[in-house]
Amino acid sequence: MRLIILGAPGVGKGTQGKLLGASYQIPNISTGDILRTAIEQETELGTKAKEFMEKGELVPDDIMIGLIQHRLQFDDCENGFILDGFPRTVKQAVALDGYLQSVNKNINYVIALEVAEKKVIERLTSRRVCRNCGKDYNLITNPPPSNNRCSLCQGKIIQRSDDTKETVQNRLKVYQGKTKSLKEYFQKQGKLIILNGEGSIEQIQTRIRSFLDSKDR
Ligand code: AMP
């Protein structure tokens, strides 16, 4: 199973991807998480990515293409993977297809989650994450424990620096401008599945699973 989860920031790509990855026992690869770790560890990649991420801009394609090709060669991708946050431009999608073809693989489905913009802004600005393990919290729907420590690992719970209102608005603008044409790209390949991303985490997971199970039979 090789899947892409597509959608604007805040539609729940990460949450749904992690759940799917756990049930299929394949990695959920979040390019945003990889970049955030690189920033935290002050690597060369982190230094390059930081200035773009803080403004809500996309990190240049060449960096991202190199990063994902490297990650897809890890052993844990042998039986499949879920991509969360990649590709974000048509150039990245073409490069991904080219790389997969070169190793006789392909993407099975691209699941696009759709959520009204107002809701996305609300979800992102109220999102909090564990700095240590990345577990998601939300001030409205899933509040962090009162000591602000992660219930899984006791790590500190923080707001991502790009989840502030101004940056969120720019990220959505960037998404509308660049990433939307990706849908057309995958539509032409007959791989695009558009699903409603509104509802509870469980409802959305069931929606995705029902689709995938129907294809499995
Ligand atoms: P995310 O966690 O997916 O919302 O990504 C956070 C930020 O990381 C984005 O706003 C971009 O600055 C950067 N980023 C993540 N994935 C990509 C990508 N595939 N292409 C370019 N920039 C990316």
Residues whose N, C-alpha, C, O or C-beta is under 5 A from the ligand:
A	BS01	AMP	P9 T31 G32 D33 L35 F52 M53 G56 E57 L58 V59 M64 D84 G85 F86 P87 R88
